[in-house]
Amino acid sequence: MKTRVSALLAICLLSCSSAASAELVRIDVGQPLARFSLLQPGAHRYLRYTVGPDGQRNAVDIWERRISFAPAPDGKAGMHIVQRWDEVGSKTVLIQDSWFDRGTFKPLTHIRHVEKDGKSQLGGYRFAAGKVVGMTDLPDNLRRDFVMPMPEPSYNFEYDMELLQALPLTAGRTFDIPFYDAGIDQKPDRYRFKVAASSKVRDWDNRLIDCWLVTADYHTGKVVSRFWFDKTSQVLVREEAMQPDGKLLVKTLLPPESADLKAPS
């Protein structure tokens, strides 16, 4: 009997410990972010490539994400992030130019600019109270009449990497975050990102990087994306996502370029 009670007690303690280690954190737009200071001026570049079921690798594009800090369009302290995709074997270029409130990551504006086959397309959006609307003051904006009601304020989904970098990542913690990709998503929604484990990945010089492994299922019921964030800087160093065609899409951090070594102005 004593043995049985001890076994039941051990099971209970393990169960309680597991429950205690699992923590759901609700993130709301406008709240200060615990590790916002980890977002520093400068650029990070990623190579995106696919790995087929047969092991064949094909480069997709080079992706730059550049952060700076300056007064935002509303005159308040702001953060400016510009992304650029250069497609491999093509002259197609996608640039996304976005402003945020400094410290809270509250989105202010988002401009998507595509150059393809000699043609230019521009879509600009403003995150307003209770809705996202087309920017009427942006010349040549093809989405000036756009309106999307927002049940609650949402973060700009195009910057999930930087937002996650600014959160207090730790094992067993799951973040419930409202996101919306302006002009792309059918509606805003909340998504959960789970810090699943500690994991190590190798850098370009074979150095082991101690990382947080974050997973997301995007309401599919199965893990779709895996993110590896350096535990020290919380910079994303690798991401893997399985595609519908069975290929694995890999995003891997590239070494800095010589111009990046200069002190930011």
RONU-39151 format. One line per 4 residues: number of its first residue (from 1); for each residue x, y, z of N, C-alpha, C. Coordinates in steps of 0.2 Angstrom, whole numbers, plus 5000, padded with zeros to 4 digits. Each point is the difference from the previous one (the first is absolute). Example, Ala and Ser with C-alpha at 12.3 -4.5 7.8 and 13.67 -1.06 7.14 Angstrom:
BEGIN
1) 5066:4972:5039:4996:5006:5000:5004:5006:5000  4998:5005:4996:5004:5006:5001:4996:5005:5003
% end
This chain:
BEGIN
1) 5004:4994:5000:4996:5006:5000:5004:5006:5000  5006:5000:5004:5004:5006:5001:5003:5001:4993  5002:4995:4997:5004:5000:4993:4995:5004:4995  4993:4997:5000:4995:5003:4996:4999:5008:5001
5) 5000:5001:5006:4999:5008:5002:5006:5004:4998  5006:4997:5001:5006:5004:4998:5000:5001:4992  4998:4994:4996:5000:5001:4993:4995:5005:4998  4994:5000:5003:4995:5005:4998:5002:5007:5002
9) 5003:5001:5005:5003:5006:5002:5005:5003:4995  5004:4995:4998:5006:5002:4995:4996:5002:4993  4995:4996:4998:4997:5002:4994:4996:5007:5001  4997:5001:5006:4997:5007:5001:5005:5005:5000
13) 5006:4999:5003:5005:5005:5000:5003:5002:4993  5001:4994:4996:5002:5001:4993:4995:5004:4996  4993:4998:5001:4995:5004:4996:4999:5007:5002  5001:5001:5007:4999:5007:5002:5006:5004:4998
17) 5006:4997:5000:5006:5004:4997:5000:5001:4993  4997:4996:4996:4999:5001:4993:4995:5006:4999  4995:5000:5004:4994:5005:4999:5003:5007:5002  5005:5000:5005:5002:5006:5002:5005:5003:4995
21) 5004:4995:4996:5005:5003:4996:4997:5002:4993  4993:4998:4999:4997:5003:4994:4996:5006:5002  5002:5006:4996:4997:5006:5002:4998:5003:4993  4993:5003:5000:4997:5003:4995:5001:5008:5001
25) 5003:5003:4996:5000:5008:5001:4997:5003:4994  4995:5004:5002:4996:5004:4995:5003:5006:4999  5002:5002:4993:5003:5006:4998:4995:5005:4997  4999:5006:5002:4996:5005:4998:5003:5006:4997
29) 4998:5002:4994:5003:5006:4997:5000:5006:5005  5006:5003:5000:5000:5006:5005:5004:4999:5006  5001:4994:5002:5003:4999:5006:5008:5000:4999  5004:5003:5005:5007:5000:4999:5002:4992:4999
33) 5005:4999:4996:5003:4994:4999:5006:4999:5004  5001:4994:5004:5005:4999:5005:5007:5001:4997  5001:4998:4994:5007:4999:4997:5000:5005:4994  4997:5005:4999:5000:5004:4995:5007:5003:4998
37) 5004:5001:5005:5007:5002:5000:5004:4996:4996  4998:4994:4999:5004:4995:4995:5000:5002:4993  4995:5004:4998:4999:5002:4993:5005:5006:4999  5005:4999:4996:5005:5005:4999:5001:5002:4993
41) 5002:5006:4999:5001:5003:4993:5004:4995:4996  4999:4999:4994:5004:4996:4995:4996:4996:4996  5004:4995:4996:4996:4996:4996:5002:4993:5001  4995:4995:4999:5001:4993:5000:4998:4998:4993
45) 5004:4995:4997:4998:4997:4994:4999:4993:5000  4996:4997:4997:4998:4993:5000:5000:4997:4993  5003:4994:4999:4999:4997:4994:4994:4995:5001  4996:5000:4995:4994:4995:5000:5001:4995:4994
49) 4999:4994:5002:5001:4995:4995:4996:4994:5002  4998:4996:4995:4996:4994:5001:5004:4994:5000  4998:4995:5003:5003:4993:5000:4994:4995:4998  5001:4997:4994:4995:4995:4998:5000:4994:5003
53) 4995:4995:4999:5000:4994:5003:5006:4996:4998  5003:5001:4994:5006:4997:4998:5006:5003:5002  5000:5005:5004:5006:5003:5003:5002:5006:4995  4997:5001:4995:5002:5006:4995:4999:5006:5004
57) 5005:5005:4999:4999:5007:5003:5000:5005:4995  4995:5005:5001:5000:5005:4995:4999:5007:5004  5004:5005:4998:5000:5006:5003:4993:5004:4998  4997:5003:5004:4994:5004:4999:5002:5008:4999
61) 5002:5002:5006:5002:5008:5000:5005:5001:5005  5002:5007:5000:5004:5003:5006:4995:5005:5003  4999:4999:5006:4996:5004:5004:5003:5005:5005  5000:5006:4999:5003:5005:5005:4994:5003:5005
65) 5002:5001:5006:4995:5003:5005:5004:5005:5003  4999:5007:5000:5004:5005:5002:4996:5004:5005  5003:5001:5006:4997:5004:5006:5003:5006:5001  4996:5006:5001:5003:5006:5002:4995:5004:5005
69) 5002:5005:5003:4996:5003:5005:5000:5008:4998  4994:5003:5000:4999:5007:4998:4993:5002:5002  4998:5006:5000:4993:5002:5000:4996:4997:4995  4994:4997:5002:4996:4997:4996:4996:5005:4996
73) 4996:4998:4995:4995:5005:4997:4996:5004:5004  4998:4998:5006:4996:5003:5005:5004:5005:5004  5006:5000:4999:5005:5005:5004:5002:4997:5007  4998:4994:5002:5002:4997:5006:5006:4995:4998
77) 5003:4998:5006:5006:4996:4999:4998:4993:4996  5003:4999:4995:4998:4994:4996:5006:4995:4998  4998:4994:4998:5004:4995:4997:4999:4999:4993  5005:5000:4995:4999:5000:4993:5003:4993:4998
81) 4996:4996:4997:5003:4993:4997:4999:5000:4993  5005:4999:4996:4999:4999:4993:5003:4993:4998  4995:4996:4996:5002:4994:4998:5001:5000:4992  5005:4996:4998:5001:5000:4992:5001:4992:4999
85) 4996:4998:4995:5001:4993:4997:5003:5001:4993  5006:4997:4998:5003:5000:4994:4999:4992:4997  4995:4999:4996:4999:4993:4997:5006:4998:4996  5002:4994:5001:5005:4996:4997:4998:4999:4992
89) 5005:5002:4995:4999:4999:4993:4994:5005:4998  4999:5005:5003:4994:5004:4998:5002:5008:5002  4997:5004:4996:5001:5007:5002:4994:5003:5005  4996:4995:5002:4994:5001:5005:5003:5002:5006
93) 4997:5006:5003:5002:5003:5006:4994:5001:5004  5000:4998:5006:4994:5002:5005:5003:5004:5006  4997:5006:5001:5003:5004:5006:4994:5002:5004  5001:4999:5007:4994:5001:5004:5003:5005:5005
97) 4997:5006:5001:5002:5006:5004:4995:5001:5005  5002:4999:5007:4995:5001:5005:5002:5004:5006  4996:5003:5003:5001:5004:5006:4996:4997:5006  5004:5001:5006:4997:4997:5007:5001:5005:5005
101) 4996:5000:5005:5001:5003:5007:5006:4997:5003  5005:5004:5002:5006:4998:5003:4998:4997:5007  5002:4994:5002:4999:4998:5007:4994:4995:5000  4995:5001:4996:4994:4996:5001:4999:4995:4993
105) 5004:5002:4995:4999:4997:4993:4993:5001:4997  4996:5005:5003:4994:5001:4997:5000:5002:4993  4997:4997:4995:5001:5002:4993:4997:5006:4998  5003:5004:4996:4997:5007:4998:4999:4999:4992
109) 5004:4999:4996:4999:5000:4993:5004:4994:4997  4998:4998:4994:5003:4994:4996:4999:5001:4993  5006:5001:4996:5000:5001:4993:5003:4994:4997  4997:4997:4995:5002:4994:4996:5001:5002:4993
113) 5007:5000:4997:5002:5002:4994:5003:4994:4996  4997:4999:4994:5002:4994:4996:5002:5003:4993  5007:4998:4998:5002:5002:4994:5001:4993:4996  4996:4999:4994:5000:4994:4997:4999:5001:4992
117) 5004:4997:4996:4999:5001:4993:4999:5007:4998  5004:5005:5003:5000:5007:4998:4994:5003:5002  4996:4997:5004:4994:5003:5003:5000:5001:5008  4997:5005:5002:5001:5002:5007:4993:5000:5003
121) 4999:4996:5006:4994:5000:5004:5001:5003:5007  4995:5004:5002:5001:5003:5007:4994:4999:5004  5000:4997:5006:4995:5000:5004:5002:5002:5007  4996:5005:5003:5002:5003:5006:4994:5000:5005
125) 5001:4999:5006:4995:4999:5005:5002:5003:5007  4994:5003:5003:5001:5003:5006:4996:4996:5006  5004:4999:5005:4996:4996:5006:4997:5006:5004  4994:5000:5000:4996:5006:5003:4996:4996:5006
129) 4996:5005:5003:4996:4997:5006:4994:4996:4997  5000:4993:5002:4995:4996:4998:5000:4997:4993  5005:5002:4996:5000:4998:4993:5007:5001:4997  5001:4997:4995:5006:5001:4995:4997:5003:4994
133) 5003:5006:4998:4997:5003:4994:5006:5002:4995  4998:5001:4994:5005:5002:4994:5002:5007:5002  5007:5001:4998:5002:5007:5001:4998:5004:4994  4996:5005:5002:4997:5004:4995:5005:5006:4998
137) 5005:5001:5004:5005:5005:4998:5006:4997:4997  5000:4994:4998:5006:4997:4997:4999:5000:4992  5004:5003:4996:4999:5000:4993:5000:4993:4997  4996:4999:4995:5000:4994:4996:4998:4994:5004
141) 4997:5001:5006:4998:4994:5004:4994:4997:4997  5001:4993:4998:4995:4996:4997:4995:4998:5006  5001:5001:5006:4996:4997:5005:4997:5006:5005  5000:5006:4997:4997:5006:5003:4993:4999:5003
145) 4996:4996:4997:4993:4999:5002:4999:4994:5005  5006:4997:5002:5000:4994:5004:4997:5001:5007  4996:4996:5003:4998:5000:5007:4999:4993:5003  5003:4999:5006:4999:4994:5003:4999:5001:5007
149) 4994:4999:5003:4998:5001:5007:5004:4995:5004  5002:5003:5006:5005:4996:5005:4996:4999:5006  4998:4994:5002:4996:4999:5007:5005:5002:5006  5006:5000:4999:5005:5002:5005:5007:5002:4996
153) 5004:5005:5003:5006:5002:4996:5004:4993:4999  5003:5000:4994:5005:4995:4998:5007:5002:4998  5005:4996:5001:5006:5001:4998:5001:4999:4992  5005:5003:4997:5001:4999:4993:5003:4993:4999
157) 4997:4995:4997:5002:4993:5000:5007:5000:4996  5002:5005:4996:5006:4999:4996:5006:5001:5004  4999:5002:5007:5006:5001:5004:4999:4995:5006  4998:4994:4999:4999:4995:5006:5007:4999:5003
161) 5005:4999:4995:5007:4999:5003:5003:5005:5005  4999:5006:4998:5002:5006:5005:4996:5000:5006  4993:4999:4999:4996:5000:5006:5002:4994:5005  5001:4994:4997:5002:4995:5005:5007:5001:5003
165) 5004:5003:4996:5007:5002:5003:4999:5005:5006  4995:5004:5000:4999:5004:5006:4996:4998:5006  4998:4993:4999:4996:4997:5006:5005:4996:5005  4997:4999:5006:5005:4996:5005:4999:4993:4998
169) 5004:4997:4995:5000:4993:4999:5003:4996:5005  4996:4995:5002:5003:4995:5005:4996:4993:4999  5003:4995:5002:4997:4993:4999:4994:4999:5003  4995:4997:4996:4993:4999:5002:4995:5006:5000
173) 5003:5005:4997:4995:5006:5000:4997:5001:4993  4994:5001:4999:4996:5001:4994:4997:5007:5000  5001:5003:4994:4998:5007:4999:4994:5000:4996  4995:5003:5002:4993:5001:4996:5000:5007:4997
177) 5001:5001:4994:5002:5006:4997:4994:5002:4994  4998:5006:5000:4995:5002:4995:5004:5003:4994  4999:4997:4994:5004:5002:4994:4995:5001:4994  5002:5005:4996:4997:5001:4994:5005:5002:4994
181) 5000:4997:4994:5004:5001:4995:4996:5005:4995  5001:5006:5000:4996:5005:4997:4999:4999:4992  4994:4999:4998:4999:4999:4993:5001:4993:4998  5002:4995:5004:5001:4993:4998:4996:4996:5004
185) 4999:5000:5006:4996:4996:5004:4993:5002:4999  4995:4994:5001:4993:5002:4999:4997:5003:5006  5004:4999:5006:4997:5003:5006:5006:5000:5005  5000:5004:5005:5005:5000:5006:4998:4994:5004
189) 5005:4997:5004:4999:4994:5004:5005:5000:5005  4999:4996:5005:5005:4999:5005:5004:4993:4998  5006:5000:5002:5004:4994:4998:5005:4999:5006  5001:4993:5001:5005:4998:5006:5006:4998:4997
193) 5005:5002:5004:5007:4999:4999:5003:4997:5006  5002:4993:5000:5002:4997:5005:5008:4999:5001  5003:5002:5005:5007:4998:5002:5001:4993:5001  5001:4996:4995:4999:4993:5001:5006:4997:5004
197) 5006:5002:4999:5006:4997:5003:5006:5005:4999  5006:4998:5003:5006:5002:4999:5003:4996:4994  5004:5003:4996:5003:4996:4994:5006:5004:4998  5004:4996:4997:5006:5003:4997:5001:4999:4992
201) 5002:5006:4997:5001:4999:4993:5007:5003:4998  5003:4998:4995:5007:5001:4998:5000:5007:4996  5004:5004:5001:5001:5006:4997:5004:4999:4993  5002:5005:4996:5003:4999:4994:5008:4998:5001
205) 5002:5001:5006:5007:4998:5002:5000:4994:5004  4995:4996:5000:4999:4994:5004:4999:5001:5008  4999:5006:5002:4999:5002:5007:4993:4998:5002  5000:4997:5006:4993:4998:5002:4997:5006:5003
209) 4993:5001:4999:4997:5006:5002:4994:4997:5005  5000:5002:5006:4995:4998:5005:4994:5004:4998  4994:4997:4998:4994:5003:4998:4994:4998:5004  4995:5004:4999:4993:4998:5002:4997:4998:4994
213) 4997:4994:5000:4996:4998:4994:4992:5001:5001  4998:5005:4996:4993:5002:5000:4996:4997:4994  4994:4997:5002:4996:4997:4995:4993:5004:4999  4997:4999:4994:4994:5003:4999:4996:4995:4995
217) 4993:5000:5002:4996:4995:4995:4995:5004:4996  4999:5007:5001:4996:5004:4997:4993:4997:4999  4997:4997:5005:4993:4997:5001:5000:4994:4995  5005:4996:4999:5000:4994:4995:4999:4994:5005
221) 5002:5001:5006:5000:4994:5004:5007:4996:5000  5005:5002:4996:5006:4997:4999:5006:5006:4999  5006:4998:5002:5005:5005:5000:5001:5002:4993  5000:5006:4998:5001:5002:4993:5007:5003:4999
225) 5002:5005:5005:5006:5003:5000:5004:4999:5007  5007:5000:4999:5004:4999:5006:5005:5006:4999  5001:5004:5005:5005:5005:5001:5005:4999:5005  5006:5002:4998:5006:4999:5005:5002:5007:5001
229) 4999:5002:5007:5003:5007:5002:5006:4999:5004  5005:5004:4999:5006:5000:5004:4998:5002:5007  5002:4996:5005:4997:5002:5007:5003:5006:5003  5006:5003:4997:5003:5006:5003:4997:5006:4997
233) 5000:5000:4993:4997:5006:4996:4993:4999:4998  4997:4994:5000:4994:4998:4998:4999:5002:4993  5005:5001:4996:5000:5001:4993:4998:4993:4997  4995:5000:4995:4999:4994:4996:5006:4997:4996
237) 5002:4994:5001:5006:4998:4996:4998:4995:4995  4994:4997:5001:4998:4995:4995:4992:4999:5001  4997:4998:4994:4993:4998:5000:4999:4995:4995  4995:4995:5002:4999:4995:4995:4992:4999:5000
241) 4997:5000:4994:4993:4999:4999:4999:4995:4995  4995:4995:5001:4999:4995:4995:4994:5003:4995  5001:4999:4994:4996:5003:4995:4995:4995:4997  4994:5002:4998:4995:4995:4997:5003:4995:4995
245) 5005:5002:4996:5002:4996:4995:5005:4995:5003  5001:5000:5007:5005:4995:5003:5007:5003:5000  5002:5006:4998:5006:5002:5000:5001:5004:5007  5006:5000:5003:5001:5004:5006:5003:5007:4998
249) 4997:5005:5002:5003:5007:4999:5004:5002:5006  5006:5001:4999:5005:5002:5005:5002:5007:4999  5000:5004:5006:5003:5007:5000:5006:5000:5005  5006:5002:4997:5006:4999:5005:5003:5007:5000
253) 5003:5002:5005:5003:5007:5001:5007:5000:4997  5001:5005:4996:5006:5001:4996:5005:5004:5005  5007:4999:4998:5005:5004:5004:4999:5007:4998  5002:5005:5004:4999:5007:4998:5004:5002:4994
257) 4999:5005:4997:5004:5003:4994:5004:5005:5003  5006:5002:4996:5005:5004:5003:4997:5007:5002  4995:5002:4996:4997:5007:5002:4996:5000:5006  4998:4994:5002:4996:4999:5007:5005:5001:5006
261) 5006:4999:4999:5005:5001:5005:5001:5007:5003  4998:5005:4995:5000:5007:5002:4995:5002:5005  5002:5004:5005:4995:5002:5005:4994:5004:4997  4994:4998:5002:4994:5003:4997:5000:5008:5002
265) 4998:5004:4995:5000:5007:5001:4994:5002:5004
% end
